[in-house]
């Protein structure tokens, strides 16, 4: 009678204990993600709100660094110049890199002879370091002894030879095309995965309805491959607006010649680490630029993913 009303002590079964242990498995990855992604983002935003004396944090200035970045010379001019180069970077990559990659993926999808070898060959440049690729192509494009100008001269096209990385009209385009060469293999695999995910029954049904050639590609294959195309578009946008390693390897941190190869990431590096942005406020301005760059990439990526999911629900 004395035990009436006393709740029984609950015991944790081995199965319940195992369930709790399983929930702890993502914890190391979450900690690493918080340390190297979340914390730097919040730190950059915090740093952008302060004035800096070298590497020493000064007084709180609010949005002054952002206003300086967008409205004070020469910071605003260099910002919009670099932003324009990032836009060009994205557009050329979308047309050249992804256009060629989709074409190659389509040929492989159609069971072209030797397609297995071609997949490996096209993806091979991706295995190289970006810095190695940059220095390699810098040698190839050298105006005096580079392989490209030598080849053009030997083919009787010496008038086409030029200092590709020394001419403001061709320097940025040369770097972007090198990046396209480097990234075609990865884009091709993404497109190939999208093509191979199309049910064969739909292709056969379209053939029975009379679809073939360009009509089959435009009306059947491309719409069904839109998820892969959207994903690759987002990847390309992120990569274009974070372009740094290849530009730095081929042209350094000053965006030479005459800022014609400057990008937002290179400009950020110059502001935050080389004191080229005005001495004491360099870290604050660099942090402000990092926040703006993050906002651009995050907002466009989120909008693209939202539209893609909305389209999938509608279909």
N, C-alpha and C positions, 0 to 999 in steps of 0.2 A: 504493500500500500504506500510505502514511503517513496517509491519511484514514480508514482502517478504524477503526470504533468511535467516531468523532467524530460526535455528533448534528448533524443538519442544522438550520440556523437557520430558525425559523418566521417567516414573514412574515404580517403582518396584511393581509388582502384589503380592498378598498374596501367590500365587503358587510359584513365583520366590523366595520370601523371605524364604519360607519353604524349597526350594531346597538348599539354602545356609546354613540354619540351619542344615539340614541333613548332609552336608559335614563336619560340625564341630563335629559330634558325635564321629568319630574315634580319635579326637585330644587327649583326656585324655589317651587313651591306647597308642597312639604314644609317648606321653610325658613320660609315665612310662617306655615304652620299651627303649626309648633313655637314660633315667636316669640309668636303672638297667642292660642294655645289651650293648648298643652301647658305652656309656661313659666308662664303665669299660674296654671294649676291647681296646679302644684307649688309656686309661690311662695306662693299662698294657704295651702296646707297647712303650709308652713314658717313663715309669719308667725303662724299660729294657735298655734304651740307656744312662742311667746315673749311676754314682757311688753313693753309699749311705753311709752316716755316721749315723748308727742307723736308725732312721726314718727321718733324714734330708737329703734332696737331695743335692748331691755333683756335681762334674764336669761332663760334657758330655763326654762319653767314646765310643760312637758309638756302634759297634757290639761286643765290648769286652766281655760283659756278655754272649753272645751266644757262642763265641769262648771258653770261660772258661768252659761253660756247656758241650761242646762237646770234648774238648781236654786237660783239666787240671784235674789231679787227686785230690781228689777222685770223683769230680763231674761227670766226664764222665762215670766212672765205675758205679756209682749209677744210672745215667740216663739210660744207656743201660740195666742195671739189671731190673729197674722198667719198661722200655719199653717192655722187653721180657715177664715180668709177665702180662702186659696188653694184649699182643698178645695171651698168653696162656689163659687168662681170656676169650677173645673173642672166641677162637676156642672151648674151652670146653662148653661155653654157647651155641654156635651154634649147637654143636653135641648133648649135653645132654638136655638142656632146650628146644630148638626149635624142636628137634627131638621128645621128649616126648609130647610137646605141640601140634605138628601137628598130632601125633597119636591119642591123646585124642580128638582133634577137629574133626578128621575124624570119630571116633566112634560116637560122638554126632551127626555129620552130617548125619550118616546112621541111625538116629532115634533109637539109643540104648535106652532101657527101663530105665527110671529114668534120662534121659539126663538133664532135667531141674535142678534137685537136684545136679547132677555132676558139672554143670557149676558154680553153687554157691559155692560148696565145693572146687573146684579147684581154684577159684578166691579169696577165703576167706583169704589166707595169705597176699594177696596184700593190704588188708585193714589195716594191722598192720604197725606201724612205722618201718623204717629200723633199727633204734637204738634198738627198742624193740626186733626185730628179732635177731639182733646181740647178745645182752645180753642173750636172751633165748637159742640160740644155743651154746653160750659159756658155759652155765651151762650144757646143754645136752652133750657136748663134753669134759667136765671136766674129767681128767684122774683118779681122785680118787673117786668121787661120781656121776659122770655124768650118765645119763640114758642110753646112748649108750653102754659104757663099761660094765655097770651093766647087761644090756640085753645080751650082748655077753657072759659074764661070766656065767649067768644063763642058757644059751643055750649050755654050754659046749664048747664055742669058745673063751675061755679066752686068747688063744695065739694071737687072732686077736685084742684084746684090746690094745690100745696104747695112748700116749699123742698126740691126733690128731692135736692140735694147738701148741704143743711144739716141734714137729718134723719138721725140715725144709723140709723133703720129702713129708709131708702130709698137712702142714698148709695151703698153698695156695689152694690146691685142695679142702680141706674141706670148705674154705670160698667160693670158686666158686660154689660148690655144694649147699651150703646154699642159695646162690644167685639164683641158678637155681630153687630151691624149692620155693623161694619167687616170682620169675617172671613167672613161668609156666602158671598161671592163665591168666595173661595179654596176653602172647603170644598165648595162646589157643583161646582167644576171637578174636584176629586179624586173625588167620588162619581160624577160624570158619566163620567170616564175609566174607573172601575170598572164602571159599567153598560155602557158601550160595548165593554168587553173580553169580555162574555158572548157566547159563540157563538150566533148566531141559530138554528142547528140545534137547540140545546137548548131554546130558547124554543118553537120550532115543535113539537118532540116533546112538550113538556109540554102544549101546547094540544091536541094529538091525544089525549093521555091524560086530557083533561078539566079540566086546571088552568086557572083564570082568576080575575081579580080579586084579592081578598085572598089566596086560596090560592096563586096564582102568585107574588105578592110575597113571602109568608112562606116558602114551601117551596122556591122555585126562585131567585128574584132575590136575596133577602137572603143566603142561604148562598154563592152564587157571587160576591157583592160583598163578602164578608168581608175579603179583603186590603185593599181600599180603606178599609173601615170601620175596620180595625185601625190602618192608617197614620194616618188622620185622628184616631183616638183618641189615638195617641201624640203627634201634633202638638199637639192640644188640651191634653193634660196638660203638655207642655213649656211651651207658651205661657202656660197658667194659672199654673204655678209660677214662671214668670219674669216675671210681670206687673209692669211698672214704669212704662213711658213714659206710658200712658194715665192711670194713677192719679196720677202726678206732674203731668201736664199739667192734670188736673181738680181735684186736691185738694192738691197740694204734697207735701212729703216727711214731713209729720207724721201722715199717715193720718187727717186730720180728716173729720168731727167726732168727737172723743173716741175716736180710734184705730179707728173703725168701718170705715175703708177701708184699714187697714194690711195690707200683704202682706209676704212674706219678703224680696222684692227691695227694697222701700221701706225696710223695717227695716234691711236690710244697708247701704243707702246712708246711713241716718241714723247707724248705728254707726260706719262706716268713714270717713265724710267730714265729718260735721257735729259730731263730738265730743259727741253726745247720749247716748252709751252709757257714760259714766263716765270721761271724761278720758283718762288715760294708757293704759287698756286698750281703748280704742275700736277701734284697728286690729286688735288680737289677737282681740277678740270678733267684729268684722266678718269677719275671715278665717275664724274658726271657723264662723260662720253660712254663709259662702260654700261651705265644704267640705261642710257638712250639706246645703245646697241642691243642690249638685252630686251628692252621693251619692243623694239622693232621686230626682232627675230621671234620673240614669244607671241606677240599679238598676231603676226601674219601666219605663223605656224598653227596657232590655236584656231584662227578663223578658217584656215584651209581644212583642218581636221573636222571642224564643225560642219562645214559645207559637204565634205565627203560623207560623213555619217548621215547627214540629212538626206543626201541623194540615195544612199543605200537603203534607208528606211522607206523612201518613196517608191523604190523599185522592188 
